[in-house]
Structure formats: structure tokens, C-alpha cells
Amino acid sequence: MPSRDDAATRDAGDVLRRFRRRFVIADDDLIYLDGNSLGRLPRSTRARLRKVINEEWGGDLIRGWDGWIELARAAGDVLATGVLDARPGEVVVSDSTSVNLFKLAAAALDAQPGRTVIVTDDDNFPTDLYVLAGLASARGCELRVVKTDIDAGVSVDGVAAALDHDTALVSLSHVAYRSGAVADMPAITAAAHDSGAFVLWDLSHSAGSVPVPLRAAAADLAVGCTYKHLNAGPGAPAFLYVREDLQPRLRQPIWGWFGQRDQFEMAPSYDPVDGIERFLVGTPSVLGLSAVLEGARLTAEAGIGPVSAKARALTSYAVELADAWLAPLGFALASPRDPARRGAHVSLHHPQAWQACQALKDARVIPDFRTPDRLRLGFAPLYTRFVDVYDALARLRDIVASGSHVAYPAGRSRVT
């Protein structure tokens, strides 16, 4: 049977164990497995924001922009070279994931005149589906939605079957938000390119948790958030990626002064700057960019190789415990069993997953819930320990074995 001593032994051999103390952890008994909708606060971010507020804003005032003006590109370059498989000048931090998705999808459609089909899948993140449906409606395009197994993730064959000479854009998530299934980025990108289409990847659940082979896959476009595995804080700015050779060809639809050549010339007509900055729009959030920069640096320091290796080890351990303890209680794995096909979270199906989720929170474990009937457990490799996995699943086992979760209301709250 699994033992806590075994979990502690795994922690002793963890090459990333020193990073846990780099985060603010006010309560060591609270186990935080929230699927990384919000990562923990890095200590360096807290110090950096105090400096920005007290010294740069408080003391330098407008002179602070001498340094702030390059923050979007500086944070993007750290993400490109330290987290993503990209080159400097191919990533910039800007706006939200949804806005960036709209900008790049619109630019891709404009660059493909005569092609009228957008391909996505029915398990894509909801905001992606909404943005793509809105674009399709506004432009008279067809939104072609591929049927996907919500536990196994999108397949190469399924996407390839939806492609034809009318396809302008394929837009998918690299790691599925519900199951953690990793899509085959190189193979799907190659299939799309064979049909003449652009590919736009959502990296929100993969950036900072698994390798993202943008350059190796010859990916065209990507967007992603920074508040999950990159620990940039609630509502932190997102990022976008445009392959270098495509940048001169694409013009995004929101023409703002931070994308303008010689922006302080205040010219009345729009002339986009060369390079990745042409995908910027308005004045960025300096506090948000500063937090992104610190979070990206922390992940880059750890290295995406060790981070992804630990993610696989943590999720594999969770699956091992779930098989031993939770399967007899009616839980079923709702994520790929192959660790190479998983991101850094695991979903468990149970008909009373919502009540179990609420009971687990009262037992001082923070998971989250996803429909239909899935308890999602996120294992952030930089600060999650193997003993956290052991203790969390032991508490879940005891809750469901005792039946105490059924006392919780079945009706869901707004935030799940």
C-alpha cells in the first residue's frame, strides 16, 4: 500500500524542492491544488511590486516610463527563450488571452482571402469557442467544430479530417483545460500547413508546465495566460506569439498607439512598427507586466525540462493513489493514463464530484470542479510536494468513504 514515508522520500530526491521556499506560503497545512487558475505568489514578485509602487511610481513618477516602455517586449523575450521554444522577438506580453486570440485569429483570416473555414474542437476552452464563433459570424465564415473525447483530448486524425482547401485557420488548445490531455502540436500543425491553413494554439494550460515546441513544430501563432503555471497573479496580462517570418505579413485589427511606428510622433495615420510590437495595442499595465516578468524568470530559472519531468511524476503519483484508494469508491480517471500525454493536472470523474470538491475544501485542500462531474487537481511543480499529493488524496478518500460529502448542497456556486 502507498505510504507517506514513500512520498517524503520522493520529496527528498526532488531537484526542484528548493523552489517551494521562493513562494509565499502563509499556511503550510493548506494544500493548494487548484488546477492553476491562479498560481501562488512568488516572493520576488512581491518585492518587485513594492519597488515599482514605492520607488518607480512613487518617486520617479512619469520618468518611470524610461524603463517601463520596454517591459512588454522584455517579458516576452524571457517567455520565448526560457519557457517556450521560441526566439527573442517572437513573443510579447499584451492584453488578455481572449483579446489576443481575437487579434491573431482576425489577422490570420485577413491574410487568407478566399478561405472561409475556421476549425476548432468542441472541448476547446469556452472563451476560445466564443471568440471564434463571433469572428465567424461577423465575417460570414464557417466554424467547423471537431468532435473530441473530453478525456483523451483532440486527435490528429480528427483535425485532419476537418481540413480542406477552404480552411483558413485551425485554433486549438495545446493542453486541454478539463482533462490535461496534450495535443500533438507538430503533427496537427503539419496537417494544417498541408491544407494551406494557419494554426493558432492556446498555451494557457501548457506554458510553464510542459514543453511547448513552437519552433520545432513550425507553429504560426499562439496565445496564453500568465496567471496559471507562470504565477503572475490574478488577471495578469497574457502573451502572444507570432513566428518571425509571418510578422510582416499579418496586421492585427486593433490599431493602437503602442503598435505604431515612432509612437511619440503622434502621427494621425497608423503605420505599424516592424516586429512583434505591431501586435500591441494600448498602454500596458506596468504592475501586471512586472509580475509577469518575475514569474517568467522563476520558471526559466527552474528550466522547463525539470518542471515538466516533475509534473509527470506528480500526476503519475496521483493516478497511482487514485487507482488504489479512489477507484473502489466510484472515481474514474478522466485524464490520459499515459504521463507523456498529460499536462500538470489530473481530472477524476465521480457523480458527486461537486459535493466532494466542497468537502475537500473544508478539509483544507483546494481543488476545483469542471463539468461534467469532474474533480480537477492541479500540481504546480515549483511548489507542490509529493506529500501534498499523498495527504490530499488521503483526505479525499476518507471524505468519500465516510459519505460526509453528501451533506453538501448539489447546487453549484458561480465560481467552481
Summary of the structure (lengths in Angstrom):
residues: 416
radius of gyration: 21.9
end to end distance: 32.4
largest distance: 71.5
contacts: 1460
relative contact order: 0.16
helix: 46%
strand: 15%
